[in-house]
Amino acid sequence: MADEKRKPFLGARFAEINRRYRTPRIATTPVVRFALLALRVYLIALVILLVVKFILVLKGGAL
């Protein structure tokens, strides 16, 4: 019963937090945006390589 009473409260609290931080407060320059994009692409590439290597190891192959 206590969990049922907390759920609406938590939902309202999360909604209020999301509303408050919907727009960023820090202005980023194009250089910073490009650096973050490059890091994101690099991270995705590393994850893809990790998954490929894992699949090849399971199959008994090598990269």
C-alpha positions in Angstrom: 0.0 0.0 0.0 2.8 2.4 0.8 4.2 1.9 -2.8 0.9 2.8 -4.3 0.9 6.2 -2.5 4.5 7.0 -3.5 4.1 6.3 -7.3 2.1 9.5 -8.1 4.5 11.5 -5.9 7.6 10.2 -7.7 6.0 10.7 -11.1 5.1 14.3 -10.4 8.6 14.9 -9.0 10.3 13.4 -12.1 8.0 15.5 -14.3 8.9 18.7 -12.4 12.7 17.9 -12.7 12.3 17.2 -16.4 10.5 20.5 -16.9 13.1 22.4 -15.0 16.0 21.0 -17.0 14.4 20.7 -20.4 16.5 23.5 -21.9 20.2 23.7 -21.3 21.6 26.6 -19.2 25.0 26.5 -20.8 25.6 27.9 -24.2 28.0 25.7 -26.2 30.2 26.9 -29.1 30.2 25.1 -32.4 33.7 23.7 -31.6 32.4 22.1 -28.4 29.4 20.7 -30.2 31.7 19.2 -32.9 34.0 17.7 -30.2 31.0 16.1 -28.4 29.7 14.7 -31.7 33.2 13.3 -32.5 33.3 11.7 -29.1 29.9 10.2 -29.6 30.8 8.7 -33.0 34.1 7.4 -31.5 32.2 5.7 -28.7 29.7 4.1 -31.1 32.5 2.8 -33.2 34.2 1.3 -30.2 31.0 -0.4 -29.1 30.5 -1.8 -32.6 34.0 -3.2 -32.7 33.5 -4.7 -29.3 30.3 -6.4 -30.4 31.9 -7.7 -33.6 34.9 -9.0 -31.7 32.6 -10.7 -29.2 30.6 -12.4 -32.0 33.8 -13.5 -33.7 35.2 -15.0 -30.5 32.0 -16.9 -30.0 32.2 -18.3 -33.5 35.9 -19.2 -33.1 37.2 -16.7 -35.5 39.7 -13.9 -35.0 39.6 -10.2 -35.9 
